[in-house]
Amino acid sequence: MKKVLIANRGEIAVRVIRACQELGLHTVAVHSTADRDSLHAKLADESICIGPGPSPKSYLSIPSLMSAAELAGVDAIHPGYGFLSENFEFANVCRAYGIKFIGPKPEHIHALGNKVSARAIAEKADVPMLPGSRGVVRTEEEAIEIAREIGYPLIIKAAAGGGGRGMKIVREEGDLLRLFQLAQVEALNGFGNPDCFIERYCAQPRHVEIQLVADEHGNIRHLGERDCSIQRRHQKLIEEAPCPVLSQSQRDTIGQTAVNLAKAVGYESLGTAEFLLDEDGRFYFMEVNTRVQVEHPVTELVTGVDLVKEQIRIAMGHELSRAVREAKISGHAIECRINAEDPSTFAPWPGKVTAYHEPGGPGIRVDSMVYAGYTVPSLYDSMIAKLIAFGRDRDEALVRMRRALREMKVDGIRTNIAFHLKVLDDPKFIEGDVSTKFLETFLQNDAQKGG
Ligand code: MV4
C-alpha cells in the first residue's frame, strides 16, 4: 500500500491525511466544488474535484469516487465516518476494483449494519440484550403478542436504522398499532426497508461504547469504553473515556463481551460495540458501528494508541501493534464537539471565519479543518472542531477543558462554545451523574433561567 484516497471531508479527512503522512503513504483528497478551499484538499499530496456541492453528487457518488481512485492510481480508500463509511456496496465495489477498503469486509458491514441480524449474532455470542422480539415483527398480531410478553414501555426500532433514527417509544397498548405502522412507513421511506423489531425500553440509560481493534490474523482486543451520554437528538455533544461510573470489573466484563461478539463473526478492523448501561449497572447490547468514530480521540488519549494509523496498518495486513497489545487505560479524556450553530436554536450557522485561535498547552488537542478566512459551507455537518482535553484524572481533564474553551476564538460565525462551558459547570455533570436524558433536562432548566 503506497497511495490512499480519502473519501471524506472536514476534520476526519484531515485526521486521516495526518495518519497517512506518518505512515509514509501518499494521500489523495477528493472535494466537492463547495470545498475547493478546504484544508483537507490543501494538505493532501493530490486533490481531485469529484462533483457539485450536494453530497449525493460528490462524497456519496460511488462512480465519481472510483473515477478519482482510478485516475490517481490509489491502492486503498479510507472512508472516514458518515458518507459511505458503512455502505457495504461501496466496500464491495472497492474489492471489485482491487482497491483496499480501509475498514471491515463488506459482509461484516452488511451483517452488523442490520440491527436484527446484529442482534442475532450478539445472541449467539451470549451478549446480554434487553428482552425483545426474536427477529423482525411482521404483523400487528405478532406486535401485540410480543408487546404483552415484554411489557411497557417498549421501543420499536427499524432494522435498517441506527444512531437513534427510526425509533418509536410506546407507553401503552393503545398506542402500539399506530406507532408500529408509523415506524414501518418511516423505515421504508427513510431506509428503503420497512423491517422493524421490538425491545423493552430502558428509560434513563447511559450510552457506553467499547472500542474494538481486530487484525486480519484473528487477534482481537478492546481498548476500554467511552461514555457518550451527553447528546441532543442523537447528536453526541460531549464524550469521555473512561466512563466515570464503571468499575474495573464492569469494564472487563463489558469489554470481554464486546470481544466475544467480534470473535463470533471473525471481525477485522476498528469497530465499536454500543451498549446501554442502566441505573443498576446492567448493560445491554445496542449495535455495532463498523467505522472510525468521531469520538475516537478520547480513547487515543487514555491508551496512547493512534487508532487511525492502527486501522490503516491493519488494512495493510499487519498484526495488532505492540501499542495495542500492551495498552492500559490511564488518565481521563473529554471531548467537546464545537459546532457552527446558533447557540439558542441549534440551527446551523455557516459563514466566513474571520479570526480563529486554537487553544493549546498541556493536555489539549484540537482536531479541526478551520483556519482564519475559511468559509464554513452550509451543505454539510455543522461540526467544525473537536476540542479534546486529557488529565491524570477527570477533574484535571475538566479544568483543562474549561480553560481551553475560554481560550478558543472563532469569530465571524456563531458556535456552541459558551454552551459547553455551561454544561461543564452543571453539578450533575461534574459528579458524572448523567444519562441520555441529561441534556433534555439541562435545556429545560436553562430556559427557565433565561438561557
Ligand atoms: C434504546 C434506548 C432505550 N431502550 N433502546 C439510541 C441510539 C441507538 N443506538 C440506540 N438508542 C437507544 N436505544 C432501548 N431498548 C435508548 C436509546 C437512546 C436514546 C433514546 C431516546 C432519546 C435519546 C437517546 C439517546 C441515546 C440512546
Boltz pocket constraint, residues with backbone or C-beta under 6 A from the ligand:
constraints:
  - pocket:
      binder: B
      contacts: [[A, 130], [A, 155], [A, 162], [A, 163], [A, 164], [A, 165], [A, 199], [A, 200], [A, 201], [A, 202], [A, 203], [A, 205], [A, 207], [A, 229], [A, 231], [A, 234], [A, 274], [A, 276], [A, 286], [A, 287], [A, 436]]
      max_distance: 6.0
